Amino acid sequence: MENQNPISELITDDIYELLSSRGLIDEMSVRDYQIKKKFKMLRDRKIRAGEAIEEIRKDYPYLQFDSIKKIVYK
């Protein structure tokens, strides 16, 4: 399989692969979904919002703090 399914809790690997192969997956939306999911998980563990955003920045160093903040609060 070419692409690992980052949204396996929503769709099957086969469906993801089919949609991706036809250019029907918006990678930025998938990234934002993953960021929101991680933010929620960190906040559920009682980690402060600013610290959670800094933790997420480790995975996405090309994003600024404010960019991640906009993603998680939109």
Legacy VTK file of the C-alpha trace (Angstrom):
# vtk DataFile Version 3.0
C-alpha trace
ASCII
DATASET POLYDATA
POINTS 74 float
0.000 0.000 0.000
1.404 3.396 -1.023
-0.230 5.646 1.569
-0.737 4.885 5.208
-4.311 5.680 6.170
-4.132 8.524 8.722
-7.915 8.529 9.169
-8.445 4.791 9.689
-11.004 5.468 12.421
-13.198 7.108 9.757
-12.671 5.072 6.573
-11.103 1.745 5.623
-7.599 1.511 4.207
-8.994 0.345 0.843
-11.330 3.337 0.580
-8.544 5.717 1.592
-6.204 4.227 -1.010
-8.876 4.479 -3.717
-9.717 8.103 -2.894
-6.050 9.041 -2.602
-5.132 7.392 -5.910
-7.809 9.487 -7.617
-6.691 12.732 -5.975
-9.804 13.003 -3.833
-8.089 13.334 -0.448
-7.383 16.856 0.762
-4.083 16.289 2.558
-4.266 19.620 4.397
-7.679 18.736 5.833
-6.351 15.342 6.913
-3.396 17.077 8.593
-5.720 19.517 10.364
-7.918 16.625 11.520
-4.865 14.875 12.983
-3.744 18.080 14.717
-7.195 18.596 16.268
-7.301 14.961 17.376
-3.887 15.193 19.066
-4.789 18.524 20.681
-7.959 17.021 22.162
-6.018 13.998 23.436
-3.429 16.236 25.100
-6.091 18.482 26.644
-7.937 15.403 27.937
-4.688 14.555 29.754
-4.932 18.002 31.441
-2.040 19.498 29.499
-2.353 23.275 29.191
-3.379 24.548 25.742
-0.104 26.363 25.086
1.938 23.328 26.066
-0.259 21.108 23.887
0.315 23.380 20.903
4.079 23.335 21.511
3.957 19.524 21.664
2.114 19.442 18.331
4.708 21.799 16.816
7.291 19.046 17.328
5.399 16.987 14.721
4.780 19.966 12.433
7.811 22.266 12.832
6.914 24.142 9.650
3.747 25.478 11.335
3.852 28.512 13.588
2.256 28.471 17.047
-0.536 30.796 15.857
-1.228 28.605 12.822
-1.769 25.555 15.020
-3.880 27.651 17.381
-6.121 28.659 14.460
-6.442 25.025 13.377
-7.446 23.689 16.788
-9.900 26.487 17.551
-11.668 26.776 14.188
LINES 1 75
74 0 1 2 3 4 5 6 7 8 9 10 11 12 13 14 15 16 17 18 19 20 21 22 23 24 25 26 27 28 29 30 31 32 33 34 35 36 37 38 39 40 41 42 43 44 45 46 47 48 49 50 51 52 53 54 55 56 57 58 59 60 61 62 63 64 65 66 67 68 69 70 71 72 73
